[in-house]
Structure formats: C-alpha cells, structure tokens
Amino acid sequence: MNPSDPMKAISVDTGNQASPPAHVAIIMDGNGRWAKSRNLPKAAGHKRGAAAVKTAIKSAIEAGVQYLTLYGFSSENWKRPSNEVKDLMGLLRFYLKSEISVLHKEGVRFCVIGDRKRLDDDIVKLIEDAEELTAANTRLFLSIALSYGGRAEITEAAQKLAGKVKAGEINVQDIDEDLFQSSLYTRDIPDPDILIRTSGEQRISNFLLWQLAYAEFVFLDVLWPDFSKRDFDQAILSFHGRDRRYGATSE
C-alpha cells in the first residue's frame, strides 16, 4: 500500500459530533458510467470503484460507525456480459488476497452475505479464510453483499422456517419477526440506520428489502468511483437532520 492509501493511518475522532448511525449500508453505483464518460473500459471503472471502497471504510471508522454493508455484486449482475463478470471476479480475487490483511490490521471484521453457491470455489475459500482471520475484530463490522438478492434472501429464510415446521422443530405460530430475522443473512447485525446510494438513482435494487424497513435514504449524484469522505460525511449530516419516528408521532 502506498502512503496515500485511504486505509492507512485510520483514526477515530467523533468528538463534538452527534452520535453516528450504528449501521450504514451503501449501494455502490456508477462504475460503468464513470468509465464511459472517460472513454475507458468498464473494468477501469470497477477498479477505481474498488479504491472508493477503501474511502468508505476509512470514513465509516472515522465517523464511529460500527457496521458497514456494501452492495458489491447483485444476483442480477450475473446477467451482465461474461467478460465483465470475469473482470469483476478477478478484481474480487485480487482484493481478497491483497487487502484482507490490511483490514485485519485495522481491526475490521469482514464477512460476505449472499448466495456463495454461484461463486467459484477458490473465491469461496478466500472469503472463508478472510472471515476466519478477522472474526475477533471489533473496530468495524464490514459486510459485502456478493451474489446477493433481497427477494432471494427472504425466500430462503421462508424455506428454512417451512422446513423446521415440517420437521416438527417449530410450530407455525412460533414464526414471528424475530424468528424470521434470525433466518436472514444479517441475523448477527442490526438493521441499517441509513442507506446511501450513489450515481443519482433513487431505488434500492433488491438490496436488504427486509432490513431497510425503517432506514433513512440518502441519494447522491456522485458516481461511486468519485465517492469521497466529504460525500460520506454529508450523508451522515443529512441523517442527523431526519426525524426518525418508527411509525409514531413526534407531537
């Protein structure tokens, strides 16, 4: 890593600030448009976007955020041209091999949520090794959604519970929101307080459909490869300006 690497010299300074959101989720959008606007191949946009991930991690740590979930590759992304998918998987391999040690050094716990069955065996092994290496870290819980779809996650949770009912392990009446939540990929972490999406698009694209029920949404016009600490901080500032009532009234 070079001296300008955003994962270097991470420090936490939350003094004189409102309490940060515990969990920030980000839809990282705009790599392709960033590359196209510069007459570059999409692979260049994805590579630059991977660098922006480091900025997001550093910004989250400095803000005192405890959980950060990034939408890295959706279940729908498998429909993209095979050469683009190959480039993305190659980039994933590279960063799993080269960056996990840096995350571990900085006290970041790493995990992946999504359907691993569609990933190549060597990638799954790299993910498992990274999760095992960083399992005891507590500075930041970083989740990357890979081969992930919100509807598929909910469907899988329903199937698990249906199987338990069929096996006589639970009764239908036992199924409530808490039990359902415990069957999701994110069962070990709280729901996001805020969702940030870059590139100006204003939709959640099948991301954390259950978990985002009461999240605040912030949509930024910046393309993901240009995402900066300033963008992160502005999103958090916007969050602090919201009146979160969870269905109740503030009057």
N, C-alpha and C positions, 0 to 999 in steps of 0.2 A: 504494500500500500504506500502511496506517496504522501508527503506532508499535507497536501490539500484534501486528502480523503476525508469525507464528512463523518466517517466512523471513528476518526482519530480524536483524541482529546475531548471526549464527551464529558460534560459536566452538567450537574443538575442545579438550577437556580430558580426556585419558584417563589422566592420572597417577594412580598408586596404584590402578589397576584391572587386572583380568585382561585378557589380550588379547581384544579384541572378536571376535565372529564376522565372517569376511570378507564373508559374503553372507547377508542377511536377506530372506526372502520373506514377504509378508503377504496373506492373504485378507481383504479389507475387507468385512465382512458386518454387516448390521443397519440399514442406512439406512431401509428401509421400516418396520421395527418401531419405530425411533426416532420416525419421523414419526407413525405410527399411535397410539403411546402419548401423543402430544401433540395429537391430532386435527388434524394438519397433512397436507397433500398429500404424496405421495411425493417430489415434486420438492424440497420443503423439506429432506427427509432427505438426498437426494443432494447438495444444495448444501452442507449442513452437513458431509456426509461428505467433500466436496472440500476443505473447510477442514482437516479432520483429516489429509489427505494432507500438508499443509504441516508439521503437527506431526510426522508420521512422518519426513519428510525431515530436518527440523531435528534430531530425536532421533538419527537414524542418523549424521549428520555429527558431532554432539557425542560420540557413543559411539566414533567412529573406524571405523565400518563402511565398507567400500569399495564394496559392491554392495547395492542395494535393489531388489527386484522386487515390484511391487504388482499384484494381480489386479483390474483395473478393469472389464472387461466380458467375460463369457464367450461362447463360441459359442452356448451355450444361452440366453443372455439375449436373443437376437434373438426368442425366442418370447414375450417379455413383451408387454403391450398396446402398441399402436403409439404411443399418446400418451406412455407412459413412455419408450419407446425414443427418441422425438423429443426429449423433455426431456433425456435423458442425452446425446444427441448435441449438443444445443445447449449444454449445460454443458461438454462436451468442447471444442467450438469456442471458447467463451469463455476457458477456461483455457489453451488452446494459444496464443491471441492475447495474453493478458494476463500470463501467468506465466512463459513461457519466458525472457523477458529477465531476470527475477529469478533463475531457476535458473542462467542463463549467468553472471550477475554473481557468483553464489556458487560458481562453479566446478563445477557439476553437469553431467555428461554425460547427455543424455536419449536414450532410444530406445524404440521400441514393438515388441513381439513379438505375433504373431497374424496372422490372415488379413485383410490390408488390402483384399482384393478386395470385401469386403462393406461397406466404409466408403465414404461419399460422397467424390467426387473432391477437393472443397475441403478435407476433413479430412485426406486422404492428403497433399495438398500442404503443409498446415500441419505435419504430422508430419515430412515430409521436410525442410522448412526448419528445423525445430527440431533435428533430428538433425545437419544440416549445421552449424548455428550453434554447437552445443555439442560437436562431435566431438573437440576437442582438450582438453576439460576433464578434470581428474583427481581432483577432490576427492571425488566420489561418482558412481558409475555407476548411474543411475536407469532401470530398465526398467518400462514399463507394459504389462501384458498386455491387449490390446484385441481383441475378436472372437477370443478365444483358447480353444482346447480341447486338452488334453494328448493325447487319443487322435488327434485330427486332426493334431497336430504329428508324432507318431510315424508315423502313416500316410504323411504327406507325405515324411518322411525315408526311409521304406522305398521309396516310389515313386521318389525321386531316385536311390537306390542301384541299384534294379532297372533304371532307365533307363541308368545307367552300365554295368551288366553287359551289357545288351542291345546297347549301342553298342560294346562291346569295350574300354571305357576301364579297367575293373577286372574282376577275377575274383571269383567268389562267395567264394572262400577269403580274399580280401582284406578282407572285411567283418568287422570286429571292433568292440568297444565304442568305441574311439577314433574309428574312421571313422564309425560311426553318430552319435556325439556331434557330429562336425563337420558333420552334415547337419541339426542341430536349430536352432531359432531362437536358442538360447542358446549357440551354439558359441563365442562370444568371451568368455564369462564362466564362472567356476567354479560348481559346483553349490551350492545353498543349504546353509548350515550349520544354519539354523533356520527353521521355518515357524511364523508366528503367525497364528491365526485368531480373529477377534472374534465376539461375539454368542452364545457358548456352544455353537455347533455343533461337532461333532467329526468332521469329514470333510474331504477335500481337494478334492472337487467338480471333478475332471477338471483339476486345476492341476498343471503341471510333473511329470507322472507319472514320467518317466524321471529327472528331476533330483533328486527328493526321496528317492531310494533310501536315503540314509543321513542325512537331515536329522533334527534333533530337532524334535518338535512341541510347541507351547505353545498351549493353547486358553484364551481369556479370555472371561469372562462379559460384559464391557463391550460395548455396541453401538458400531459404528465411529464414528458422529458424536461420541461421547464419549471417543474414544481420546485418551490424554494421554501426555506424556513419562514420567510415572510408570509407566503401563502398559507402555511400550516398555522402560524400564529394568528392570522386574520380569521381563519375558520374557527379557531378556538375563541377568539374575541366575539365573533358572531354568536357562538354557542352560549357564551355568558350573558348575552343580551336577550336570550329567549326566556319565556315564562313557561316552565315545564310543569303542567298540572296533572298529567296522567289521567285525564278524563274528569277531574274535579274542577272546581271553580276557585279562582283566586280572590273572589269577592267575599 
